[in-house]
Amino acid sequence: MGQVHALTGGGAEQLNSREATAAPKGLLLPDFGAAFTEFADFANANPDGSAWDAFTLTGCSDE
């Protein structure tokens, strides 16, 4: 629901899809982890698990 942020070497900045820039090192999805853990399927599959808001990008696909 929140604004997606680009994780750079120096912190996080608001991601603007209208600008032509290189892919960031990662993404910050505010409140994703908290919302995701509320799903029954996730809780059943990961009773002691947690979900994060920050994701590191490892590569791109041509698909």
All heavy atoms as TSV, in Angstrom:
chain	resi	resn	atom	element	x	y	z
A	1	MET	N	N	0.814	-1.192	0.000
A	1	MET	CA	C	0.000	0.000	0.000
A	1	MET	C	C	0.858	1.258	0.000
A	1	MET	O	O	0.421	2.284	-0.465
A	1	MET	CB	C	-0.904	0.022	1.218
A	1	MET	CG	C	-1.974	-0.996	1.198
A	1	MET	SD	S	-3.033	-0.680	2.612
A	1	MET	CE	C	-4.427	-1.608	2.148
A	2	GLY	N	N	2.054	1.165	0.528
A	2	GLY	CA	C	2.909	2.337	0.638
A	2	GLY	C	C	3.737	2.559	-0.609
A	2	GLY	O	O	3.704	1.791	-1.569
A	3	GLN	N	N	4.486	3.607	-0.588
A	3	GLN	CA	C	5.378	3.974	-1.687
A	3	GLN	C	C	6.579	3.034	-1.719
A	3	GLN	O	O	7.180	2.771	-0.692
A	3	GLN	CB	C	5.853	5.416	-1.504
A	3	GLN	CG	C	6.910	5.866	-2.466
A	3	GLN	CD	C	6.401	5.942	-3.895
A	3	GLN	OE1	O	5.286	6.370	-4.132
A	3	GLN	NE2	N	7.212	5.541	-4.830
A	4	VAL	N	N	6.912	2.509	-2.882
A	4	VAL	CA	C	8.090	1.662	-3.048
A	4	VAL	C	C	9.326	2.551	-3.047
A	4	VAL	O	O	9.345	3.608	-3.677
A	4	VAL	CB	C	8.002	0.849	-4.357
A	4	VAL	CG1	C	9.266	0.044	-4.586
A	4	VAL	CG2	C	6.783	-0.045	-4.337
A	5	HIS	N	N	10.363	2.115	-2.334
A	5	HIS	CA	C	11.617	2.862	-2.266
A	5	HIS	C	C	12.744	2.032	-2.871
A	5	HIS	O	O	12.756	0.808	-2.755
A	5	HIS	CB	C	11.964	3.198	-0.815
A	5	HIS	CG	C	11.070	4.232	-0.230
A	5	HIS	ND1	N	9.811	3.942	0.246
A	5	HIS	CD2	C	11.241	5.556	-0.059
A	5	HIS	CE1	C	9.256	5.040	0.699
A	5	HIS	NE2	N	10.105	6.041	0.527
A	6	ALA	N	N	13.674	2.699	-3.510
A	6	ALA	CA	C	14.873	2.066	-4.047
A	6	ALA	C	C	15.941	2.071	-2.964
A	6	ALA	O	O	16.164	3.097	-2.315
A	6	ALA	CB	C	15.374	2.829	-5.268
A	7	LEU	N	N	16.561	0.922	-2.733
A	7	LEU	CA	C	17.664	0.842	-1.773
A	7	LEU	C	C	18.963	1.071	-2.532
A	7	LEU	O	O	19.283	0.344	-3.468
A	7	LEU	CB	C	17.676	-0.518	-1.089
A	7	LEU	CG	C	16.465	-0.829	-0.217
A	7	LEU	CD1	C	16.552	-2.245	0.328
A	7	LEU	CD2	C	16.353	0.169	0.914
A	8	THR	N	N	19.657	2.084	-2.138
A	8	THR	CA	C	20.941	2.419	-2.757
A	8	THR	C	C	22.042	2.179	-1.742
A	8	THR	O	O	21.768	1.849	-0.598
A	8	THR	CB	C	20.954	3.883	-3.210
A	8	THR	OG1	O	20.814	4.710	-2.051
A	8	THR	CG2	C	19.806	4.179	-4.172
A	9	GLY	N	N	23.253	2.343	-2.126
A	9	GLY	CA	C	24.358	2.175	-1.201
A	9	GLY	C	C	24.301	3.137	-0.026
A	9	GLY	O	O	24.829	2.863	1.041
A	10	GLY	N	N	23.607	4.262	-0.197
A	10	GLY	CA	C	23.563	5.274	0.849
A	10	GLY	C	C	22.247	5.358	1.594
A	10	GLY	O	O	22.036	6.271	2.376
A	11	GLY	N	N	21.325	4.443	1.357
A	11	GLY	CA	C	20.042	4.478	2.043
A	11	GLY	C	C	18.904	4.150	1.105
A	11	GLY	O	O	19.059	3.401	0.156
A	12	ALA	N	N	17.750	4.734	1.384
A	12	ALA	CA	C	16.557	4.482	0.579
A	12	ALA	C	C	16.047	5.792	0.006
A	12	ALA	O	O	16.099	6.825	0.657
A	12	ALA	CB	C	15.472	3.821	1.426
A	13	GLU	N	N	15.554	5.734	-1.222
A	13	GLU	CA	C	14.968	6.919	-1.844
A	13	GLU	C	C	13.711	6.515	-2.598
A	13	GLU	O	O	13.577	5.368	-3.026
A	13	GLU	CB	C	15.961	7.616	-2.759
A	13	GLU	CG	C	16.521	6.737	-3.847
A	13	GLU	CD	C	17.657	7.411	-4.600
A	13	GLU	OE1	O	18.604	7.891	-3.975
A	13	GLU	OE2	O	17.570	7.422	-5.843
A	14	GLN	N	N	12.810	7.430	-2.726
A	14	GLN	CA	C	11.549	7.156	-3.386
A	14	GLN	C	C	11.794	6.719	-4.827
A	14	GLN	O	O	12.570	7.324	-5.557
A	14	GLN	CB	C	10.662	8.398	-3.349
A	14	GLN	CG	C	9.221	8.126	-3.610
A	14	GLN	CD	C	8.368	9.329	-3.283
A	14	GLN	OE1	O	8.847	10.451	-3.185
A	14	GLN	NE2	N	7.087	9.105	-3.124
A	15	LEU	N	N	11.160	5.631	-5.223
A	15	LEU	CA	C	11.321	5.096	-6.572
A	15	LEU	C	C	10.326	5.769	-7.496
A	15	LEU	O	O	9.134	5.803	-7.229
A	15	LEU	CB	C	11.087	3.583	-6.558
A	15	LEU	CG	C	11.384	2.818	-7.832
A	15	LEU	CD1	C	12.862	2.929	-8.192
A	15	LEU	CD2	C	11.006	1.359	-7.673
A	16	ASN	N	N	10.822	6.338	-8.592
A	16	ASN	CA	C	9.967	7.017	-9.550
A	16	ASN	C	C	10.028	6.259	-10.869
A	16	ASN	O	O	11.049	6.260	-11.546
A	16	ASN	CB	C	10.419	8.469	-9.747
A	16	ASN	CG	C	9.483	9.245	-10.636
A	16	ASN	OD1	O	8.662	8.697	-11.348
A	16	ASN	ND2	N	9.606	10.556	-10.595
A	17	SER	N	N	8.943	5.599	-11.226
A	17	SER	CA	C	8.936	4.768	-12.432
A	17	SER	C	C	8.976	5.579	-13.721
A	17	SER	O	O	9.150	5.024	-14.789
A	17	SER	CB	C	7.699	3.866	-12.429
A	17	SER	OG	O	6.527	4.649	-12.452
A	18	ARG	N	N	8.822	6.865	-13.635
A	18	ARG	CA	C	8.839	7.688	-14.851
A	18	ARG	C	C	10.239	8.149	-15.236
A	18	ARG	O	O	10.436	8.711	-16.293
A	18	ARG	CB	C	7.934	8.905	-14.662
A	18	ARG	CG	C	6.492	8.489	-14.520
A	18	ARG	CD	C	5.590	9.661	-14.370
A	18	ARG	NE	N	4.238	9.176	-14.136
A	18	ARG	CZ	C	3.194	9.930	-13.977
A	18	ARG	NH1	N	3.318	11.233	-14.000
A	18	ARG	NH2	N	2.012	9.422	-13.768
A	19	GLU	N	N	11.204	7.912	-14.356
A	19	GLU	CA	C	12.584	8.303	-14.643
A	19	GLU	C	C	13.348	7.102	-15.196
A	19	GLU	O	O	13.202	5.989	-14.710
A	19	GLU	CB	C	13.277	8.786	-13.368
A	19	GLU	CG	C	12.710	10.074	-12.812
A	19	GLU	CD	C	13.408	10.489	-11.536
A	19	GLU	OE1	O	14.406	9.865	-11.152
A	19	GLU	OE2	O	12.937	11.450	-10.924
A	20	ALA	N	N	14.158	7.327	-16.205
A	20	ALA	CA	C	14.996	6.271	-16.776
A	20	ALA	C	C	16.290	6.218	-15.984
A	20	ALA	O	O	17.197	7.006	-16.206
A	20	ALA	CB	C	15.267	6.544	-18.247
A	21	THR	N	N	16.363	5.302	-15.024
A	21	THR	CA	C	17.554	5.147	-14.191
A	21	THR	C	C	17.925	3.666	-14.133
A	21	THR	O	O	17.124	2.798	-14.439
A	21	THR	CB	C	17.306	5.655	-12.756
A	21	THR	OG1	O	16.219	4.923	-12.188
A	21	THR	CG2	C	16.973	7.135	-12.746
A	22	ALA	N	N	19.136	3.420	-13.719
A	22	ALA	CA	C	19.580	2.033	-13.548
A	22	ALA	C	C	18.802	1.371	-12.412
A	22	ALA	O	O	18.290	2.042	-11.523
A	22	ALA	CB	C	21.071	2.024	-13.225
A	23	ALA	N	N	18.706	0.048	-12.460
A	23	ALA	CA	C	17.993	-0.689	-11.419
A	23	ALA	C	C	18.686	-0.477	-10.075
A	23	ALA	O	O	19.912	-0.439	-9.998
A	23	ALA	CB	C	17.957	-2.171	-11.756
A	24	PRO	N	N	17.915	-0.333	-9.011
A	24	PRO	CA	C	18.517	-0.163	-7.688
A	24	PRO	C	C	19.081	-1.489	-7.180
A	24	PRO	O	O	18.795	-2.556	-7.726
A	24	PRO	CB	C	17.334	0.291	-6.827
A	24	PRO	CG	C	16.142	-0.319	-7.475
A	24	PRO	CD	C	16.455	-0.305	-8.955
A	25	LYS	N	N	19.861	-1.431	-6.109
A	25	LYS	CA	C	20.424	-2.640	-5.500
A	25	LYS	C	C	19.352	-3.461	-4.795
A	25	LYS	O	O	19.498	-4.646	-4.595
A	25	LYS	CB	C	21.520	-2.264	-4.512
A	25	LYS	CG	C	22.718	-1.601	-5.158
A	25	LYS	CD	C	23.752	-1.228	-4.116
A	25	LYS	CE	C	24.868	-0.443	-4.724
A	25	LYS	NZ	N	25.907	-1.237	-5.298
A	26	GLY	N	N	18.275	-2.810	-4.422
A	26	GLY	CA	C	17.197	-3.506	-3.741
A	26	GLY	C	C	15.952	-2.649	-3.680
A	26	GLY	O	O	15.945	-1.501	-4.134
A	27	LEU	N	N	14.884	-3.213	-3.116
A	27	LEU	CA	C	13.617	-2.501	-2.986
A	27	LEU	C	C	13.144	-2.574	-1.541
A	27	LEU	O	O	13.332	-3.585	-0.863
A	27	LEU	CB	C	12.544	-3.131	-3.881
A	27	LEU	CG	C	12.791	-3.081	-5.377
A	27	LEU	CD1	C	11.714	-3.879	-6.099
A	27	LEU	CD2	C	12.823	-1.652	-5.876
A	28	LEU	N	N	12.508	-1.521	-1.096
A	28	LEU	CA	C	11.883	-1.466	0.215
A	28	LEU	C	C	10.388	-1.324	-0.017
A	28	LEU	O	O	9.937	-0.356	-0.643
A	28	LEU	CB	C	12.414	-0.278	1.028
A	28	LEU	CG	C	11.794	-0.078	2.397
A	28	LEU	CD1	C	12.089	-1.264	3.304
A	28	LEU	CD2	C	12.311	1.210	3.018
A	29	LEU	N	N	9.626	-2.317	0.448
A	29	LEU	CA	C	8.168	-2.328	0.297
A	29	LEU	C	C	7.563	-2.141	1.693
A	29	LEU	O	O	7.402	-3.114	2.437
A	29	LEU	CB	C	7.699	-3.649	-0.310
A	29	LEU	CG	C	8.384	-4.067	-1.617
A	29	LEU	CD1	C	7.925	-5.454	-2.036
A	29	LEU	CD2	C	8.109	-3.060	-2.709
A	30	PRO	N	N	7.256	-0.903	2.080
A	30	PRO	CA	C	6.771	-0.637	3.434
A	30	PRO	C	C	5.554	-1.483	3.803
A	30	PRO	O	O	4.614	-1.613	3.025
A	30	PRO	CB	C	6.412	0.845	3.400
A	30	PRO	CG	C	7.235	1.411	2.295
A	30	PRO	CD	C	7.330	0.310	1.283
A	31	ASP	N	N	5.610	-2.082	4.970
A	31	ASP	CA	C	4.526	-2.884	5.552
A	31	ASP	C	C	4.251	-4.194	4.824
A	31	ASP	O	O	3.288	-4.882	5.149
A	31	ASP	CB	C	3.233	-2.070	5.663
A	31	ASP	CG	C	3.394	-0.849	6.551
A	31	ASP	OD1	O	4.122	-0.961	7.562
A	31	ASP	OD2	O	2.827	0.194	6.231
A	32	PHE	N	N	5.078	-4.581	3.856
A	32	PHE	CA	C	4.864	-5.838	3.141
A	32	PHE	C	C	4.964	-7.026	4.088
A	32	PHE	O	O	4.091	-7.905	4.095
A	32	PHE	CB	C	5.886	-5.998	2.006
A	32	PHE	CG	C	5.783	-7.325	1.309
A	32	PHE	CD1	C	4.864	-7.509	0.300
A	32	PHE	CD2	C	6.602	-8.388	1.658
A	32	PHE	CE1	C	4.755	-8.729	-0.352
A	32	PHE	CE2	C	6.507	-9.606	1.019
A	32	PHE	CZ	C	5.577	-9.778	0.015
A	33	GLY	N	N	6.023	-7.069	4.865
A	33	GLY	CA	C	6.236	-8.201	5.763
A	33	GLY	C	C	5.095	-8.389	6.737
A	33	GLY	O	O	4.603	-9.505	6.931
A	34	ALA	N	N	4.658	-7.324	7.352
A	34	ALA	CA	C	3.564	-7.411	8.320
A	34	ALA	C	C	2.274	-7.877	7.655
A	34	ALA	O	O	1.561	-8.730	8.196
A	34	ALA	CB	C	3.350	-6.058	8.982
A	35	ALA	N	N	1.962	-7.367	6.490
A	35	ALA	CA	C	0.740	-7.757	5.785
A	35	ALA	C	C	0.822	-9.207	5.311
A	35	ALA	O	O	-0.145	-9.959	5.403
A	35	ALA	CB	C	0.485	-6.828	4.608
A	36	PHE	N	N	1.984	-9.612	4.808
A	36	PHE	CA	C	2.153	-10.956	4.259
A	36	PHE	C	C	2.000	-12.022	5.335
A	36	PHE	O	O	1.415	-13.075	5.103
A	36	PHE	CB	C	3.519	-11.073	3.580
A	36	PHE	CG	C	3.652	-12.259	2.680
A	36	PHE	CD1	C	2.988	-12.295	1.468
A	36	PHE	CD2	C	4.440	-13.333	3.033
A	36	PHE	CE1	C	3.104	-13.391	0.617
A	36	PHE	CE2	C	4.561	-14.429	2.197
A	36	PHE	CZ	C	3.893	-14.458	0.991
A	37	THR	N	N	2.522	-11.773	6.537
A	37	THR	CA	C	2.450	-12.764	7.605
A	37	THR	C	C	1.026	-12.953	8.119
A	37	THR	O	O	0.758	-13.922	8.825
A	37	THR	CB	C	3.378	-12.400	8.773
A	37	THR	OG1	O	3.040	-11.094	9.255
A	37	THR	CG2	C	4.828	-12.424	8.349
A	38	GLU	N	N	0.113	-12.081	7.778
A	38	GLU	CA	C	-1.274	-12.219	8.198
A	38	GLU	C	C	-2.049	-13.226	7.354
A	38	GLU	O	O	-3.130	-13.654	7.740
A	38	GLU	CB	C	-1.979	-10.865	8.158
A	38	GLU	CG	C	-1.450	-9.901	9.198
A	38	GLU	CD	C	-2.090	-8.532	9.111
A	38	GLU	OE1	O	-2.996	-8.334	8.278
A	38	GLU	OE2	O	-1.683	-7.651	9.877
A	39	PHE	N	N	-1.511	-13.638	6.192
A	39	PHE	CA	C	-2.175	-14.618	5.346
A	39	PHE	C	C	-2.104	-15.995	6.000
A	39	PHE	O	O	-1.039	-16.439	6.428
A	39	PHE	CB	C	-1.538	-14.683	3.953
A	39	PHE	CG	C	-1.834	-13.491	3.096
A	39	PHE	CD1	C	-0.823	-12.620	2.735
A	39	PHE	CD2	C	-3.118	-13.238	2.648
A	39	PHE	CE1	C	-1.085	-11.516	1.950
A	39	PHE	CE2	C	-3.387	-12.138	1.857
A	39	PHE	CZ	C	-2.373	-11.278	1.507
A	40	ALA	N	N	-3.220	-16.695	6.055
A	40	ALA	CA	C	-3.276	-18.013	6.698
A	40	ALA	C	C	-2.323	-19.002	6.038
A	40	ALA	O	O	-1.671	-19.795	6.733
A	40	ALA	CB	C	-4.701	-18.537	6.665
A	41	ASP	N	N	-2.211	-18.983	4.706
A	41	ASP	CA	C	-1.321	-19.922	4.012
A	41	ASP	C	C	0.128	-19.727	4.439
A	41	ASP	O	O	0.867	-20.696	4.616
A	41	ASP	CB	C	-1.441	-19.772	2.498
A	41	ASP	CG	C	-2.767	-20.288	1.962
A	41	ASP	OD1	O	-3.422	-21.095	2.660
A	41	ASP	OD2	O	-3.150	-19.876	0.850
A	42	PHE	N	N	0.556	-18.479	4.589
A	42	PHE	CA	C	1.925	-18.205	5.022
A	42	PHE	C	C	2.124	-18.688	6.452
A	42	PHE	O	O	3.109	-19.347	6.760
A	42	PHE	CB	C	2.247	-16.712	4.932
A	42	PHE	CG	C	3.649	-16.397	5.384
A	42	PHE	CD1	C	4.705	-16.490	4.504
A	42	PHE	CD2	C	3.909	-16.016	6.691
A	42	PHE	CE1	C	6.004	-16.216	4.913
A	42	PHE	CE2	C	5.191	-15.743	7.117
A	42	PHE	CZ	C	6.241	-15.846	6.220
A	43	ALA	N	N	1.183	-18.379	7.324
A	43	ALA	CA	C	1.284	-18.776	8.727
A	43	ALA	C	C	1.316	-20.296	8.870
A	43	ALA	O	O	2.082	-20.834	9.678
A	43	ALA	CB	C	0.136	-18.183	9.526
A	44	ASN	N	N	0.514	-21.009	8.079
A	44	ASN	CA	C	0.497	-22.468	8.141
A	44	ASN	C	C	1.799	-23.069	7.633
A	44	ASN	O	O	2.277	-24.065	8.172
A	44	ASN	CB	C	-0.684	-23.031	7.339
A	44	ASN	CG	C	-2.010	-22.715	7.982
A	44	ASN	OD1	O	-2.107	-22.503	9.192
A	44	ASN	ND2	N	-3.057	-22.673	7.184
A	45	ALA	N	N	2.373	-22.494	6.596
A	45	ALA	CA	C	3.614	-23.013	6.015
A	45	ALA	C	C	4.846	-22.604	6.820
A	45	ALA	O	O	5.871	-23.279	6.771
A	45	ALA	CB	C	3.757	-22.535	4.574
A	46	ASN	N	N	4.752	-21.499	7.543
A	46	ASN	CA	C	5.897	-20.954	8.288
A	46	ASN	C	C	5.463	-20.535	9.688
A	46	ASN	O	O	5.428	-19.344	9.984
A	46	ASN	CB	C	6.468	-19.735	7.555
A	46	ASN	CG	C	6.876	-20.061	6.150
A	46	ASN	OD1	O	7.860	-20.734	5.942
A	46	ASN	ND2	N	6.101	-19.591	5.188
A	47	PRO	N	N	5.141	-21.475	10.563
A	47	PRO	CA	C	4.618	-21.094	11.877
A	47	PRO	C	C	5.573	-20.210	12.683
A	47	PRO	O	O	5.129	-19.386	13.474
A	47	PRO	CB	C	4.362	-22.423	12.573
A	47	PRO	CG	C	5.076	-23.458	11.781
A	47	PRO	CD	C	5.256	-22.904	10.403
A	48	ASP	N	N	6.872	-20.366	12.487
A	48	ASP	CA	C	7.847	-19.530	13.201
A	48	ASP	C	C	8.510	-18.532	12.261
A	48	ASP	O	O	9.507	-17.914	12.619
A	48	ASP	CB	C	8.925	-20.407	13.852
A	48	ASP	CG	C	8.339	-21.320	14.913
A	48	ASP	OD1	O	7.413	-20.878	15.620
A	48	ASP	OD2	O	8.797	-22.479	15.016
A	49	GLY	N	N	7.969	-18.378	11.057
A	49	GLY	CA	C	8.592	-17.546	10.037
A	49	GLY	C	C	8.232	-16.080	10.149
A	49	GLY	O	O	7.358	-15.673	10.909
A	50	SER	N	N	8.951	-15.307	9.390
A	50	SER	CA	C	8.675	-13.878	9.291
A	50	SER	C	C	8.920	-13.452	7.854
A	50	SER	O	O	9.572	-14.152	7.095
A	50	SER	CB	C	9.561	-13.079	10.252
A	50	SER	OG	O	10.923	-13.281	9.940
A	51	ALA	N	N	8.373	-12.329	7.493
A	51	ALA	CA	C	8.570	-11.788	6.148
A	51	ALA	C	C	9.187	-10.403	6.291
A	51	ALA	O	O	8.935	-9.696	7.262
A	51	ALA	CB	C	7.239	-11.718	5.401
A	52	TRP	N	N	9.986	-10.021	5.337
A	52	TRP	CA	C	10.729	-8.772	5.396
A	52	TRP	C	C	10.137	-7.730	4.457
A	52	TRP	O	O	9.383	-8.047	3.553
A	52	TRP	CB	C	12.189	-9.034	5.023
A	52	TRP	CG	C	12.832	-9.997	5.955
A	52	TRP	CD1	C	12.947	-11.347	5.781
A	52	TRP	CD2	C	13.401	-9.719	7.219
A	52	TRP	NE1	N	13.561	-11.908	6.852
A	52	TRP	CE2	C	13.863	-10.937	7.763
A	52	TRP	CE3	C	13.582	-8.559	7.956
A	52	TRP	CZ2	C	14.490	-11.018	8.997
A	52	TRP	CZ3	C	14.213	-8.651	9.187
A	52	TRP	CH2	C	14.657	-9.861	9.692
A	53	ASP	N	N	10.534	-6.499	4.672
A	53	ASP	CA	C	10.121	-5.391	3.818
A	53	ASP	C	C	11.192	-5.041	2.785
A	53	ASP	O	O	10.908	-4.347	1.822
A	53	ASP	CB	C	9.848	-4.138	4.658
A	53	ASP	CG	C	8.638	-4.282	5.559
A	53	ASP	OD1	O	7.809	-5.181	5.334
A	53	ASP	OD2	O	8.516	-3.481	6.499
A	54	ALA	N	N	12.421	-5.492	3.002
A	54	ALA	CA	C	13.537	-5.141	2.118
A	54	ALA	C	C	13.957	-6.363	1.303
A	54	ALA	O	O	14.053	-7.469	1.822
A	54	ALA	CB	C	14.717	-4.636	2.932
A	55	PHE	N	N	14.189	-6.139	0.009
A	55	PHE	CA	C	14.560	-7.199	-0.909
A	55	PHE	C	C	15.786	-6.778	-1.704
A	55	PHE	O	O	15.847	-5.678	-2.223
A	55	PHE	CB	C	13.413	-7.515	-1.876
A	55	PHE	CG	C	12.182	-7.992	-1.171
A	55	PHE	CD1	C	11.247	-7.105	-0.698
A	55	PHE	CD2	C	11.985	-9.346	-0.965
A	55	PHE	CE1	C	10.119	-7.535	-0.029
A	55	PHE	CE2	C	10.858	-9.799	-0.298
A	55	PHE	CZ	C	9.919	-8.885	0.169
A	56	THR	N	N	16.764	-7.677	-1.816
A	56	THR	CA	C	17.969	-7.440	-2.610
A	56	THR	C	C	17.750	-8.015	-3.994
A	56	THR	O	O	17.299	-9.148	-4.139
A	56	THR	CB	C	19.181	-8.108	-1.956
A	56	THR	OG1	O	19.337	-7.597	-0.641
A	56	THR	CG2	C	20.446	-7.841	-2.753
A	57	LEU	N	N	18.051	-7.227	-5.014
A	57	LEU	CA	C	17.908	-7.688	-6.398
A	57	LEU	C	C	19.190	-8.394	-6.807
A	57	LEU	O	O	20.286	-7.894	-6.582
A	57	LEU	CB	C	17.599	-6.510	-7.309
A	57	LEU	CG	C	16.357	-5.716	-6.937
A	57	LEU	CD1	C	16.157	-4.547	-7.886
A	57	LEU	CD2	C	15.111	-6.595	-6.940
A	58	THR	N	N	19.034	-9.567	-7.427
A	58	THR	CA	C	20.214	-10.336	-7.818
A	58	THR	C	C	20.398	-10.435	-9.325
A	58	THR	O	O	21.435	-10.877	-9.778
A	58	THR	CB	C	20.140	-11.766	-7.244
A	58	THR	OG1	O	18.956	-12.402	-7.709
A	58	THR	CG2	C	20.128	-11.740	-5.719
A	59	GLY	N	N	19.400	-10.063	-10.105
A	59	GLY	CA	C	19.542	-10.143	-11.540
A	59	GLY	C	C	18.235	-9.787	-12.229
A	59	GLY	O	O	17.210	-9.582	-11.593
A	60	CYS	N	N	18.293	-9.736	-13.532
A	60	CYS	CA	C	17.120	-9.395	-14.327
A	60	CYS	C	C	16.833	-10.523	-15.300
A	60	CYS	O	O	17.728	-11.242	-15.716
A	60	CYS	CB	C	17.348	-8.111	-15.107
A	60	CYS	SG	S	17.569	-6.673	-14.066
A	61	SER	N	N	15.596	-10.638	-15.676
A	61	SER	CA	C	15.183	-11.652	-16.631
A	61	SER	C	C	14.698	-10.963	-17.904
A	61	SER	O	O	14.121	-9.874	-17.856
A	61	SER	CB	C	14.047	-12.487	-16.041
A	61	SER	OG	O	13.522	-13.364	-16.994
A	62	ASP	N	N	14.916	-11.591	-19.038
A	62	ASP	CA	C	14.428	-11.050	-20.297
A	62	ASP	C	C	12.955	-11.359	-20.508
A	62	ASP	O	O	12.346	-10.885	-21.436
A	62	ASP	CB	C	15.242	-11.615	-21.471
A	62	ASP	CG	C	16.660	-11.103	-21.462
A	62	ASP	OD1	O	16.896	-10.024	-20.895
A	62	ASP	OD2	O	17.541	-11.782	-22.029
A	63	GLU	N	N	12.386	-12.172	-19.642
A	63	GLU	CA	C	10.989	-12.592	-19.794
A	63	GLU	C	C	10.043	-11.595	-19.199
A	63	GLU	O	O	10.235	-10.950	-18.277
A	63	GLU	CB	C	10.790	-13.954	-19.130
A	63	GLU	CG	C	11.617	-15.010	-19.814
A	63	GLU	CD	C	11.456	-16.364	-19.136
A	63	GLU	OE1	O	10.445	-16.591	-18.451
A	63	GLU	OE2	O	12.349	-17.183	-19.300
